[in-house]
Structures are given as C-alpha cells and as structure tokens.
Amino acid sequence: MQSFIKLVFKLAFLLGTLVASAQDVSGTWKGALSIQGMELPIVFNISQTDDGYTTTLDSPKQNAYDMPTDKTTFAENKLTITYAQIGMEYNATYEDGAFKGTFNQNGQTFPLELKKGKKEPKKIKPQEPKKPYPYAVEEVTFINESAGDIKFSGTLTIPANVKNPSVAILITGSGPQNRDEELLGHKPFLVLADHLTRQGIAVLRYDDRGTAKSEGDFSSATSFDFASDVEAAMAYLQTRKDVVNVTKIGLIGHSEGGLIAPIVAARNKNVAFCVLLAGPGVDGQKVLLTQGKRAAELEGYPANDIAASQEASAKIYKISANYQGEASKKEMIAILEDLKTKITSEKGKAELTDATIKKQVEVFTAPWMRTFLGYDPQVSLVKVNCPVLAINGEKDFQVLPKLNLDAIKKGLQHNKDVTIKEFKNLNHLFQTSETGALSEYADIEETFAPVALHFVSEWINARF
C-alpha cells in the first residue's frame, strides 16, 4: 500500500511539473495603457530562471527599454510584477492565452491586457544625430558647492574651426530629465545641441540632479535649487577658456527651464543671453489652470466636468502656494472629495479614486509644487537686462502662448533687446502638430521643427 501511495505522489508531482511546463510564461508580452487619451504601449519581457522568473520592462513610446523590475511571481495562473523605483505593480490572471489585470503606478490604476508577441528593436527618431559628429564632444563633470558639493554629469559640444565660440547652457523642463531632455522617444536637447554646435555655438547640457549620472536628490529640490545648479554650470564654463568665450555664456531653458533662466540672469549680470522655449510668464497657478482646462478640452471631457475641476483646482493651488501643513492637506482632501460628487463622466470618475486623491495631495504639498505655484516670473523678468528671445508654439496647451508671451513681453518692457515669436502649428515640444495634444507627442516623428531650430541659432549668431 505504501509503495502504491508513493507512486501516486510521484505521478501527481510529474503531472504538476507537466502542467507548470505547459504554462511557462517566458517571452515578450505586449499591451497598452490608455492615459489622457494617449495609448502608451507597455512590454514585459519575462525569462524563466532556476529560481522562478525575471522581467524587464519596455516603454517604446518613451524610448525606454530593458528596465529591470524587482520581482516576478507566477503561481496558480496569477502573475505579479513589481518595480519599486517607478512605484509600479502589475497583477493579472492568465486565461485564454493572455494576461488580464491591472497596472498600478503611484496610486493610479489602469486596466492592462497582455498578449504574447515579438520583441521589437529600439526605434530612433529621424532627427536624432548619428556619429561621427562634425564637432568635438566632451563628457564633463562639475560641482555645485552651494548644494553640498553635488556632482553633475554632462556633455559639452564644441564646434570645429570656431575660435572662442559663444556657449549655451541648456535647462530642462519640469520633472527629472536627463541631459537630452528625453521623453516619449524624443531627445529634444540632443537635437538642439547638435544643431547649435553645427552652427558654431558650443553647448553644455547635463543630467538634472539625482537623475541619470548626476548626484543629488531631485525630489526635495525647487526651481531655485535648479537655478543654483545652472550657476554651478556657469562657474564650470568660466574655467574653460581653452574652448569657449567665457564672456558669452548664455542660457536656453525649456518650459520650467524658461522660468529658471530669468531667475539666474536676474542675479548674474554675466549671463550673455537668454532663450526661453515655451517659458512661463505668469505664476504657476495660472499656468496650471490654463493648462488643465486646455488639456481637458483636447481630451473631450464634458464642459461641466471641466468647470468643476477648474474651480477645485483653483482652490487647491491657492492652498498649496500658502501651505500650512496638515491643515492644508485636510482642506485639499475635502475639496477633492467634493469634486468626486460633481464629476459626471465615467472617464472622470474612474480617474478620481481614493488612491489618486491621496497621490494628488502628495504632489501639491511637495516643495517643488508649492514653490512653483507661489512664484511670479515677473519678479525676475523685470531684472533681466541681457538680450532675450522668447518663443512658443501656437498649439502649446501646457504653456499657453498668448497668455505667457504677452506676460514675458510686459516683464521685459525695460529691456532694449527682446524678441518675441509664436510659431504656427508647433506644440509644447516645438513639433509640428495637428492639435497640440499630449497624445500626439510620441507619434510625431519630428523632434524639433527646423524652422524653430534655425530661428534660435540665427538669433544667437546675429548677436555673438
């Protein structure tokens, strides 16, 4: 009898092994998230090991590939993949040859179905320059002594056959950005730096603090901290008389970078020029209110939802700009809970969950946001005396062109060398676009419209 029982157990074990083998989930699994009207492809590359499974994550539209996740488990047809660095967890059930589940990231939850497919190679956008470059390229580092000796890593490109060229420091937009300002498959600052250097202008671009190869803590920093990082970059260039003209150091800032550049120029009279690419001219509350309204219109939200959201947002922004600790957090939660009762669209209701409310409060009580919402760019613009070029795209929904360009012009009315330009059909990234919506960014092959690139380089070269 015992031998028979042992045989049964052996058979059961063998059958279990065969079933597990039949459900081997190794391979490439593809799906797409729907975020603000944009389809964002997600790819999990699952490999079987002696200890179970490992997974890498691809986000093709963001040009991000082979990101190693932390843990993958698959048991009883249940798959869980976690990636703590980006606050992500995917939970799904295997059925009918597919994984059906939810993708959770930082308090937001999205349905995500994965089907098996083939791994695709990384795609290169047409404007991305290819080596060898017709100019010198140096990998450099510099220190911000005023911020605990944070070490920054960057790239200095130097034009060929140009003695003592002018030099531009590129300043990224909001959020942790690498030196190429890489997003959604595009590298705007790589394209911009390549163009400028080919036109005889040296360029220094660097990874934001706490990002890529730069040290420091990004999460606790504000626009004023980033301004001190720019000043550290200027101090470094002052030591490079061997390759650039240290009296012709200018700043080119995109989006938030267009807020930071005037802050630096206002307190450093040795800034030779400023180029503001879709930079804000009004305070952060107006920027985000107008941005939110236009984004919602582009994504087709009903008018009553937009109006309710605008009213709630205005209250939250004001509280954030005048933050009073826990009392402010409670006020924000109450406003968002009230907003939940006023939203009528299914899409709006699905996006305003308890988890997203918690995350929104975290975002709007963070140091960067409180500073951004409470700062008026006019404070620095009225003190900027160097030549300034401010450009924007007609279809920019993030920093509305007329509102912000008019405000920049007002703040610089004392300045004798100011150029203001709005480009037809260009969006926030200076791509030629149909509507300017976020959902178009990744699908547009153009990274930076040549008409805008040439306008910037010609403006600089006409003065230096």
CORRALIN-V968886 format. One record per residue. RES is the residue in one small letter. SS is DSSP state (a for helix, b for strand, c for the rest). BURIAL is + if it has 16 or more other C-alpha atoms within 10 Angstrom, else -. Layout:
RES,SS,BURIAL ; RES,SS,BURIAL
This chain:
m,c,- ; q,a,- ; s,a,- ; f,a,- ; i,a,- ; k,a,- ; l,a,- ; v,a,- ; f,a,- ; k,a,- ; l,a,- ; a,a,- ; f,a,- ; l,a,- ; l,a,- ; g,a,- ; t,a,- ; l,a,- ; v,a,- ; a,a,- ; s,a,- ; a,a,- ; q,c,- ; d,c,- ; v,c,+ ; s,c,+ ; g,b,+ ; t,b,+ ; w,b,+ ; k,b,+ ; g,b,+ ; a,b,+ ; l,b,+ ; s,b,- ; i,b,- ; q,c,+ ; g,c,- ; m,b,+ ; e,b,+ ; l,b,+ ; p,b,+ ; i,b,+ ; v,b,+ ; f,b,+ ; n,b,+ ; i,b,+ ; s,b,+ ; q,b,- ; t,b,- ; d,c,- ; d,c,- ; g,b,- ; y,b,+ ; t,b,+ ; t,b,+ ; t,b,+ ; l,b,+ ; d,b,+ ; s,b,+ ; p,a,+ ; k,a,+ ; q,a,+ ; n,c,+ ; a,b,- ; y,b,+ ; d,b,- ; m,b,- ; p,b,+ ; t,c,+ ; d,c,- ; k,b,+ ; t,b,+ ; t,b,- ; f,b,+ ; a,b,- ; e,c,- ; n,c,- ; k,b,- ; l,b,+ ; t,b,+ ; i,b,+ ; t,b,+ ; y,b,+ ; a,a,- ; q,a,- ; i,a,- ; g,c,- ; m,b,+ ; e,b,+ ; y,b,+ ; n,b,+ ; a,b,+ ; t,b,+ ; y,b,+ ; e,b,- ; d,c,- ; g,c,- ; a,b,+ ; f,b,+ ; k,b,+ ; g,b,+ ; t,b,+ ; f,b,+ ; n,b,+ ; q,b,+ ; n,c,- ; g,c,- ; q,b,+ ; t,b,+ ; f,b,+ ; p,b,+ ; l,b,+ ; e,b,+ ; l,b,+ ; k,b,- ; k,b,+ ; g,b,- ; k,c,- ; k,c,- ; e,c,- ; p,c,- ; k,c,- ; k,c,- ; i,c,- ; k,c,- ; p,c,- ; q,c,+ ; e,c,+ ; p,c,- ; k,c,- ; k,c,- ; p,c,- ; y,c,- ; p,c,- ; y,b,- ; a,b,- ; v,b,- ; e,b,- ; e,b,- ; v,b,- ; t,b,+ ; f,b,+ ; i,b,+ ; n,b,+ ; e,a,- ; s,a,- ; a,a,- ; g,c,- ; d,c,- ; i,b,+ ; k,b,+ ; f,b,+ ; s,b,+ ; g,b,+ ; t,b,+ ; l,b,+ ; t,b,+ ; i,b,+ ; p,b,+ ; a,c,+ ; n,c,- ; v,c,- ; k,c,- ; n,c,+ ; p,b,+ ; s,b,+ ; v,b,+ ; a,b,+ ; i,b,+ ; l,b,+ ; i,b,+ ; t,c,+ ; g,c,+ ; s,c,- ; g,c,- ; p,c,+ ; q,c,+ ; n,c,+ ; r,c,+ ; d,c,+ ; e,c,+ ; e,b,+ ; l,b,+ ; l,c,+ ; g,c,+ ; h,b,+ ; k,b,+ ; p,a,+ ; f,a,+ ; l,a,+ ; v,a,+ ; l,a,+ ; a,a,+ ; d,a,+ ; h,a,+ ; l,a,+ ; t,a,+ ; r,a,+ ; q,c,+ ; g,c,+ ; i,c,+ ; a,b,+ ; v,b,+ ; l,b,+ ; r,b,+ ; y,b,+ ; d,c,+ ; d,c,+ ; r,c,+ ; g,c,+ ; t,c,+ ; a,c,- ; k,c,+ ; s,c,+ ; e,c,+ ; g,c,+ ; d,c,- ; f,c,+ ; s,c,- ; s,c,- ; a,c,+ ; t,c,+ ; s,a,+ ; f,a,+ ; d,a,+ ; f,a,+ ; a,a,+ ; s,a,+ ; d,a,+ ; v,a,+ ; e,a,+ ; a,a,+ ; a,a,+ ; m,a,+ ; a,a,- ; y,a,+ ; l,a,+ ; q,c,- ; t,c,- ; r,c,- ; k,c,- ; d,c,- ; v,c,+ ; v,b,+ ; n,b,+ ; v,b,+ ; t,b,+ ; k,b,+ ; i,b,+ ; g,b,+ ; l,b,+ ; i,b,+ ; g,b,+ ; h,b,+ ; s,c,+ ; e,c,+ ; g,a,+ ; g,a,+ ; l,a,+ ; i,a,+ ; a,a,+ ; p,a,+ ; i,a,+ ; v,a,+ ; a,a,+ ; a,a,+ ; r,a,- ; n,c,- ; k,c,- ; n,c,+ ; v,c,+ ; a,c,+ ; f,b,+ ; c,b,+ ; v,b,+ ; l,b,+ ; l,b,+ ; a,c,+ ; g,c,+ ; p,c,+ ; g,c,+ ; v,c,+ ; d,c,+ ; g,a,+ ; q,a,+ ; k,a,+ ; v,a,+ ; l,a,+ ; l,a,+ ; t,a,+ ; q,a,+ ; g,a,+ ; k,a,+ ; r,a,+ ; a,a,+ ; a,a,+ ; e,a,- ; l,a,+ ; e,c,- ; g,c,- ; y,c,+ ; p,c,- ; a,a,- ; n,a,- ; d,a,+ ; i,a,+ ; a,a,- ; a,a,+ ; s,a,+ ; q,a,+ ; e,a,- ; a,a,+ ; s,a,+ ; a,a,- ; k,a,- ; i,a,+ ; y,a,+ ; k,a,- ; i,a,+ ; s,a,+ ; a,a,+ ; n,c,- ; y,c,+ ; q,c,- ; g,c,- ; e,a,- ; a,a,- ; s,a,+ ; k,a,+ ; k,a,- ; e,a,- ; m,a,+ ; i,a,+ ; a,a,- ; i,a,+ ; l,a,+ ; e,a,- ; d,a,- ; l,a,+ ; k,a,+ ; t,a,- ; k,a,+ ; i,c,+ ; t,c,- ; s,c,- ; e,a,- ; k,a,- ; g,a,+ ; k,a,- ; a,a,- ; e,a,+ ; l,c,+ ; t,c,+ ; d,a,- ; a,a,- ; t,a,+ ; i,a,+ ; k,a,+ ; k,a,- ; q,a,+ ; v,a,+ ; e,a,- ; v,a,- ; f,a,+ ; t,c,+ ; a,c,+ ; p,a,+ ; w,a,+ ; m,a,+ ; r,a,+ ; t,a,+ ; f,a,+ ; l,a,+ ; g,a,+ ; y,c,+ ; d,c,+ ; p,c,+ ; q,a,+ ; v,a,- ; s,a,+ ; l,a,+ ; v,c,+ ; k,c,+ ; v,c,+ ; n,c,+ ; c,c,+ ; p,b,+ ; v,b,+ ; l,b,+ ; a,b,+ ; i,b,+ ; n,b,+ ; g,b,+ ; e,c,+ ; k,c,+ ; d,c,+ ; f,c,+ ; q,c,+ ; v,c,+ ; l,c,+ ; p,a,+ ; k,a,- ; l,a,- ; n,a,+ ; l,a,+ ; d,a,- ; a,a,+ ; i,a,+ ; k,a,+ ; k,a,- ; g,a,+ ; l,c,+ ; q,c,- ; h,c,- ; n,c,+ ; k,c,- ; d,c,- ; v,b,+ ; t,b,- ; i,b,- ; k,b,- ; e,b,+ ; f,b,+ ; k,c,- ; n,c,+ ; l,b,+ ; n,c,+ ; h,c,+ ; l,c,+ ; f,c,+ ; q,c,+ ; t,b,+ ; s,c,+ ; e,c,- ; t,c,+ ; g,c,+ ; a,c,+ ; l,a,+ ; s,a,+ ; e,a,+ ; y,c,+ ; a,c,+ ; d,c,- ; i,c,+ ; e,c,+ ; e,c,+ ; t,c,+ ; f,c,+ ; a,c,+ ; p,a,+ ; v,a,- ; a,a,+ ; l,a,+ ; h,a,- ; f,a,- ; v,a,+ ; s,a,+ ; e,a,- ; w,a,- ; i,a,+ ; n,a,- ; a,a,- ; r,a,- ; f,c,-
